[in-house]
């Protein structure tokens, strides 16, 4: 009987260990974002570096775009929040990743900008929309400039 109990304990122990997850302790929810891209020769107007700007209306969105074509993205601001960040660098950027999540009653926005070894001043403009955020919850911004 002792052997049976011992073998049952050995069989159940791995299941208990595998069912535990570090994610249970981290109250994190990743929020889907969609980057807003411009057409052709249209460009984003530069803003203060590493400062998060919330764009709250279609007219304000259009004020941040230099558009010779007059084609502006159409956003339903009753459903979406729109944010813009400008980041400057003395190195050429190859790509960037943007992640927004709700962690412990605050939004965390992380932007990783990947840089090459090639030097040339560059401005990286990150503009995205997401489902309407709660205006009472603060947003913590982290911009990282990483060399590959």
N, C-alpha and C positions, 0 to 999 in steps of 0.2 A: 504494500500500500504506500509505503514511503517513497519507493521508486516511482510509482505512478504519479504521486503528487509532485515529485521533483521534475519529472519529464513534462508534466502539464505546465509547471512554472516556467521551464525553459522554453516551451512553445509559445506561451502568452507574453513573456517578457519582451521579445522583439516587436510584437504588435503594439505594445504600450509605448515603446520608445519611438517607433515610426509614426505613431499617431500624433505625437507632440510636434508642434510647429512654432518656429520663431515668429511667424506672421501673426499668431494669436495675440502676442503681446504688443505688436505695433498696430495701432489703430489708424491705418493708412488706406486712403481711397484715391486711386489715380483717376484724374479727370481727363476725358478725351478732349484734345485740342485739334484744330485745323488751321494750318498756316495759311495766311492770306497772301497770295502771289499777285503780282501786277503784270499787265500785258505790255509787250513790246518796249517802247522807250519810256514808259511811265516809271517814276522813281518815288521812293519814300522820302519825305522831307526829314532831314536829320534833326534829332532831338538831343537833349543833354545825355551824355554817355552814362550807361548803367543805371538809368532812372526809368522806372516803370511808369508808363503813361496809360491811363485808362481812357479809351475813346468811347464817349457816351451817346453819340448821335451820328447820323449819316453825314450831316454837314461838317461835323468835326472830323470825321474820317476823311472826307474829301479835302479838308484843309491840310492834311498830312501827306497828300499825294500831289506830286508835280506831274500832271497828266496832259501832255500835248494832244493826246487822242480824245480826251474827255470821257473815256470809259472808266468808270469807277466800280469797284465791287459793291454789290448791293447786300446789305446786312439787315436782318430784322433785329433791331436793338431791344425789342421787348422779350426776345428769346435768348439772345446771345450777349455775352460780355466780350469786348475787344480790347486787347492790350498791345502796346508797342514798346520796344526797347531798342536803342541804338548802342552799339558797342564799337569802340575804336581799337585798332591794333596796328603796330608797326610791321606786322607780318601778314602774309596772305592767308586767308581762311579757306579751308577746303570744304567744310561742312559744319553744321551745328545741330544739336539735339535739344529739344525743349520738353520739359516734364513738369506738369502741374498736378499736385496732389493735396488732399485735405488730410492733415495730420494733427490730431489732438486739438481740434477747434481752431486751426489756422491753416491758411493755404500756403504751400511751399512751391515756389516757382524756381526751377533750376534750369539754367541755360549753359550748356557746354559748347564752347566754340573751339574747334580744332584748327590749329595753325600749322603752317609748313615752316621750313627754315628760310624760305625766300622773303626778303624784306621789301616791302612796298606798303605804304600807309593804306589802310583799308577800313571802311566802315561796314559793319554787319548790322543789318536791320532785321529784327525779328518781330513780326506782327502776326497775331493769331486770334482766333475766336474760340469760345467754348460756351457750354450752356451757361445761362445767367448765374453769376455767382452771388452769394449772400453778401451784401454791402457791409454788414456788421462784422464780418470775419476778416481780420487783417491778412495781408499777403506779404510773405517774406521772400525777397528776391536774392538769388545767388547767381552771379555770372562768373563762370570759370573759363579762362583762356588757356587751353591745353596744347602743348606741342606734341605732335605725333612722333 
